[in-house]
C-alpha cells in the first residue's frame, strides 16, 4: 500500500512518502543544502516539504523559489499549489510580465510562496523594492548556473547578509565536472552540506527504473570522407601558418584552442594595430570556421555545413575570402552533391522500431541545431510519424523560434498523444515538465556531463526507458561521447571533494518557532479545501498584476480625493490610514501614496504632502461652485461673481466634485464666449 506524507500544510494523499526525501528535507531545514538528484527522484517534492515546514513553523515569514525560465516558474507554482494547503492568493508567480511598481506591492503583500526568475528578484533587490530579510527559505532551482555574474549569486549574497537566519536550498540533477567551478557554485550559494544520491544508491533503488543506454556508431559514406579531407587540408594550411608564426605550440589545435587564441589576439589588437596581427586574426578566424564546418558536415550533414558557409560569407571579410576559396576549390559543388547524412535514416528506423513495438510510445529526440531539428521532423512526418519541433524562443538567423504559448501547446499535444515524437534542442533539457518518454535519442553526443544527465533523465521515470546515442565514426561525435562519460566519472570525484571543503555560515540566533494555531489551520483549511482536486490552480501572473493595477489606480484616486478634502494638505499617515479604513491593502495604500507624491502638482515634505499650484500661463486660483450638472457639461459660479460653462474635456480633477452644491478652489482660466467658459487645470482643495 502506498503511503503519503502527513503534514498540517500538505494535502492528504498527495505527496508520496519517500524516506530519502523526508530525511533530506529535515536536514535542509537546518543548513544551506545542495541537493543533487537524478531527474525523476523528486527534487521539487523535497523543496515542497522544506517549504511546508518553514511556512508552518514561521507563519509570518515567506518562501521564495527561483528558476531560470518562465515555464519552469509556472510549473513549480502549479506543483506547490497541488501539494501545499494554502489559499490561492498566497501563491504568486513573478517574471518580466509584471511592472516593478506592482511587484513591490506583491513582495510586501500577503503572498507567502513566491516563484520568480532570478533576474527579476535581483532587479527588485537592487532598486530597493525588495529585501529578503523576512524570508525563512530561498530555493535555487537548476543551481548549477550559479557562476560568475549570474543573478543567483547576487541574490544569495543579499539573502545571507540581510536575513538573521537564512536557509538556502539549492537543487540540480547534475553537477559540473570542473572542481573550481563546483567550488564556485558552492561558495556563491553558501552551501554547508551536499546531498548526492546516485541511481544505484540503496535508498532510491526502489524508485528507479532501469535505463538501457545504447551507443550506435555510423560509418560515413566515402563522398563525405573525401570532402572532409579537402576541408581538413585547408584547415591544416592555417594551422601550419600559425605554428610558423609561433602562435601555436604545435601544428594541430582544437576549436577551443583556436577560440582562446582569437580572444588573445583581439586583446592585442586593442593596444596596437599591425598588418601581421590582422593577418593572424584572419587566419585564426578562418581556422575556427573550417573546424566548425568540418564538424557540421560530419555530424549533421551537408545542408548544415552549407547554411553555415552562406551565413559566414556576410559576417567578415576573412570569412568571405574563405568562402571564395572553398568555391574555387570545387568543394562548394561537392557539398551540394552529397547525399543525406546516414544518421537521418537510422533515426527514422529507430523511431519506427520503437513505435512498432509499442504504438503508445512517446519519443524525444535531441539535437544541437534547429535546422537539423526541422529536417528530422520533415523526414519523420514524411515517413508517416506524427512529429513536432520544440525549440527556444530566441530569434536565430532566419529561425523565429517558438513563443512560450506555442511551446506549451506543443507539449500539451505531445502529452495528449497527438504527436508521438518531439524533436528538441537544448531547451528541452532543463526543468520543463515534458511528459514521460520511453525512448530518448541523441542525434549527436554532447561533451557536457550536465547536459548528458539532463537528456538521459527524460526517460525511465515511471517505467523502464531506453537511450540511443548516434555517433559518426572517426569524428568529433566519438570524442564528445567519451568526454561526457569521462566528465561523468570526474563529477563524482568533484562532489566528494567539495563535500569535504564546505564552510559553515555564521547566523544569528534561530528565531523561536511559532507554529500555526489550530484556529489558524482551520481557517486555512476552510479556504483551501480538503483535497487537492478542489484546489489545483494558480492565478495567471498577468491576471494578478491587472487586478493590483486596478486597485492601485482606485486607491490613488481615493488618496487624491482625501487630500483635497483635507484642504490640500495632510500627513502620509492619515492618507494610508484612510485608504486602509475603506478597504485597501496596506501595501496598496503605501504604493498609492508614493504614486501621488510623484505627481507634478504634489509637494512632499518629511511625512506630509500638499497640493501646490502648477505654473500655467493664464491660470489663477479661483473659487468654483457647481450650480447644475447635465450630460457632458455643467454650470458653475466663479468667485461668486461670474456664471460659466464647464465642459467635461476642460476639467482635470476628481469626479466626485462634479455634483450640485460642491465648492472647491481650483486653478482656472476664463474665456469670453456667448456664455463665459471655464477651463480647470487643477483642483487645489475642497471648500
FENQUIPE-V879340 format. One record per backbone hydrogen bond with DSSP energy under -1.0 kcal/mol. CO is the residue of the C=O (numbers start at 1). NH is the residue of the N-H. E is the energy in kcal/mol with one decimal. If there is no record, write none. Layout:
CO:NH:E  CO:NH:E
This chain:
3:17:-2.7  7:10:-2.0  9:85:-2.7  15:5:-3.1  18:22:-2.1  19:23:-2.6  20:24:-2.2  21:25:-2.5  22:26:-2.2  23:27:-1.8  24:28:-2.4  25:29:-1.0  27:30:-1.4  32:192:-2.6  32:193:-1.6  33:170:-3.1  34:195:-3.2  35:172:-1.9  36:197:-1.8  38:41:-1.7  42:46:-1.7  43:47:-2.1  44:48:-2.3  45:49:-2.1  46:50:-2.4  47:51:-2.6  48:52:-2.6  49:53:-2.0  50:54:-2.4  51:55:-2.8  52:56:-1.9  53:57:-2.6  54:58:-2.5  56:516:-1.1  57:514:-2.9  58:61:-1.9  62:136:-2.1  62:137:-1.0  63:114:-2.7  64:139:-3.1  65:116:-2.1  66:141:-2.3  69:73:-2.0  70:74:-2.5  71:75:-2.3  72:76:-2.4  73:77:-2.2  74:78:-2.2  75:79:-2.0  76:80:-2.8  77:81:-2.2  78:82:-1.4  79:83:-1.1  80:84:-3.5  83:11:-2.6  84:86:-1.7  87:90:-1.9  88:91:-1.6  90:113:-2.8  92:115:-3.0  94:117:-1.4  95:98:-1.4  99:103:-2.5  100:104:-2.0  101:105:-1.1  102:106:-2.0  103:107:-2.9  104:108:-1.7  112:63:-2.8  113:92:-2.1  114:65:-2.8  115:94:-3.0  116:67:-1.1  117:121:-1.8  118:122:-2.6  119:123:-2.7  120:124:-2.1  121:125:-2.0  122:126:-3.0  123:127:-1.8  124:129:-1.6  124:130:-1.6  132:135:-1.7  134:62:-1.9  137:64:-2.3  138:169:-2.2  139:66:-2.9  140:171:-2.8  142:145:-1.5  143:146:-2.2  145:147:-2.9  147:150:-2.0  150:153:-1.7  151:155:-2.5  152:156:-2.6  153:157:-1.7  154:158:-2.2  155:159:-2.5  156:160:-2.6  157:161:-2.0  158:162:-1.7  159:163:-2.4  164:508:-2.1  167:138:-2.1  168:33:-2.3  169:140:-2.8  170:35:-3.3  171:143:-2.7  172:37:-1.7  178:182:-2.6  179:183:-2.3  180:184:-2.2  181:185:-2.4  182:186:-2.2  183:187:-2.6  184:188:-2.9  185:189:-1.6  186:191:-2.5  193:34:-2.9  195:36:-3.4  198:201:-1.8  201:204:-1.4  201:205:-1.4  204:207:-2.0  205:208:-1.2  210:465:-2.2  212:467:-3.3  214:469:-3.0  216:471:-2.2  218:473:-2.9  221:225:-1.7  222:226:-2.2  223:227:-2.0  224:228:-2.9  225:229:-2.3  226:230:-1.7  227:231:-2.1  228:232:-2.3  229:233:-2.0  230:234:-1.5  231:235:-2.2  232:236:-2.8  233:237:-1.7  234:238:-1.3  235:239:-2.1  236:240:-2.8  237:241:-1.9  238:242:-2.3  239:243:-2.3  240:244:-2.7  241:245:-1.7  242:247:-3.0  242:248:-1.0  243:246:-1.9  254:258:-2.2  255:259:-2.3  256:260:-2.2  257:261:-2.3  258:262:-2.5  259:263:-2.2  260:264:-1.9  261:265:-2.6  262:266:-2.2  263:267:-1.6  264:268:-1.8  265:269:-2.2  266:270:-1.0  268:271:-1.0  268:272:-2.1  274:278:-2.2  275:279:-2.2  276:280:-2.2  277:281:-2.3  278:282:-2.0  279:283:-2.3  280:284:-2.5  281:285:-2.7  282:286:-2.3  283:287:-2.3  284:288:-2.6  285:289:-2.1  286:290:-2.6  287:291:-2.5  288:292:-2.4  289:293:-2.4  290:294:-2.5  291:295:-1.8  292:296:-2.5  293:297:-2.5  294:298:-2.6  295:299:-2.1  296:300:-2.6  296:301:-2.2  301:305:-1.5  302:306:-2.9  303:307:-2.4  304:308:-2.3  305:309:-2.1  306:310:-2.6  307:311:-2.6  308:312:-2.1  309:313:-1.2  311:314:-1.0  312:315:-1.2  316:320:-2.2  317:321:-2.2  318:322:-1.8  319:323:-2.4  320:324:-2.0  321:325:-2.1  322:326:-2.5  323:327:-2.3  324:328:-2.6  325:329:-2.0  326:331:-1.6  326:332:-1.1  327:330:-1.6  330:334:-1.5  331:335:-2.5  332:336:-1.7  333:337:-1.1  335:338:-1.1  341:344:-1.6  342:346:-1.6  343:347:-2.6  344:348:-2.2  345:349:-2.5  346:350:-2.3  347:351:-2.3  348:352:-2.5  349:353:-2.5  350:354:-2.1  351:355:-2.4  352:356:-2.1  353:357:-1.9  354:358:-1.5  358:361:-2.0  362:438:-2.0  362:439:-1.2  363:422:-2.6  364:441:-2.7  365:424:-3.4  366:443:-2.9  369:373:-1.9  370:374:-2.4  371:375:-1.9  372:376:-2.7  373:377:-2.3  374:378:-2.1  375:379:-2.6  376:380:-2.6  377:381:-2.7  378:382:-2.2  379:383:-1.3  380:385:-2.6  381:384:-1.4  385:387:-1.0  386:420:-2.3  386:421:-2.0  388:423:-3.0  390:425:-1.6  392:402:-2.6  396:399:-3.5  399:396:-3.1  403:407:-2.5  404:408:-2.3  405:409:-2.5  406:410:-2.2  407:411:-2.4  408:412:-2.5  409:413:-2.3  410:414:-2.2  411:415:-2.7  412:416:-2.3  413:418:-1.9  413:419:-1.2  420:363:-2.8  421:388:-2.0  422:365:-3.0  423:390:-2.6  424:367:-2.1  425:428:-1.8  426:429:-2.1  430:432:-1.6  432:434:-2.2  438:466:-1.8  439:364:-2.5  440:468:-2.4  441:366:-3.3  442:470:-2.4  448:452:-1.9  449:453:-2.3  450:454:-2.1  451:455:-2.6  452:456:-2.7  453:457:-2.1  455:458:-1.7  456:459:-1.5  458:437:-1.1  460:209:-1.0  465:212:-2.5  466:440:-2.4  467:214:-3.1  468:442:-3.0  469:216:-2.8  471:218:-2.7  475:479:-1.1  476:480:-2.9  477:481:-2.2  478:482:-2.3  479:483:-2.2  480:484:-2.4  481:485:-2.0  482:486:-2.4  483:487:-2.7  484:488:-1.7  485:489:-1.7  486:490:-2.3  487:491:-2.4  488:492:-1.2  489:493:-1.3  490:494:-2.4  491:495:-2.6  492:496:-1.9  493:497:-2.0  494:498:-2.9  495:499:-1.9  498:501:-1.6  517:521:-2.5  518:522:-2.3  519:523:-1.9  520:524:-2.4  521:525:-2.8  522:526:-2.2  523:527:-1.4  524:528:-2.8  525:529:-1.7  531:534:-1.2  532:535:-1.5  540:544:-2.2  541:545:-2.7  542:546:-2.5  543:547:-2.1  544:548:-2.3  545:549:-2.4  546:550:-2.1  547:551:-2.2  548:552:-2.7  549:553:-2.4  550:554:-2.5  551:555:-2.8  552:556:-2.5  553:557:-2.1  554:558:-2.3  555:559:-2.5  556:560:-2.3  557:561:-2.5  558:562:-2.6  559:563:-2.3  560:564:-2.3  561:565:-2.3  562:566:-1.5  563:568:-2.2  564:567:-1.7  564:686:-2.4  568:611:-2.9  570:609:-2.7  571:575:-1.8  572:576:-2.5  573:577:-2.7  574:578:-2.5  575:579:-2.3  576:580:-2.4  577:581:-2.3  578:582:-1.6  579:584:-2.4  580:583:-1.4  585:589:-2.5  586:590:-2.4  587:591:-2.0  588:592:-2.5  589:593:-2.1  590:594:-2.3  591:595:-2.0  592:596:-2.3  593:597:-1.8  596:599:-1.1  599:602:-1.5  601:612:-2.2  603:610:-2.2  605:608:-1.5  607:572:-3.0  608:605:-2.1  609:570:-2.4  610:603:-2.8  616:619:-2.0  620:668:-2.7  622:666:-2.7  623:639:-3.0  624:664:-2.4  625:637:-2.5  626:661:-2.8  628:635:-1.9  630:633:-1.4  632:648:-2.3  633:630:-2.6  634:646:-2.6  635:627:-2.8  635:628:-1.6  636:644:-2.3  637:625:-2.0  638:641:-2.6  638:642:-2.3  642:638:-3.5  644:636:-2.8  645:678:-2.7  646:634:-1.7  647:650:-1.5  648:651:-1.3  650:680:-2.6  654:657:-1.1  655:658:-1.6  657:659:-2.1  659:662:-2.4  662:626:-2.5  663:687:-2.7  664:624:-3.1  665:684:-2.8  665:685:-1.5  666:622:-2.9  667:681:-2.5  667:682:-1.0  668:620:-2.1  669:679:-2.5  671:677:-2.4  676:645:-2.5  677:671:-2.8  679:669:-1.7  680:652:-1.6  682:667:-3.4  685:665:-2.8
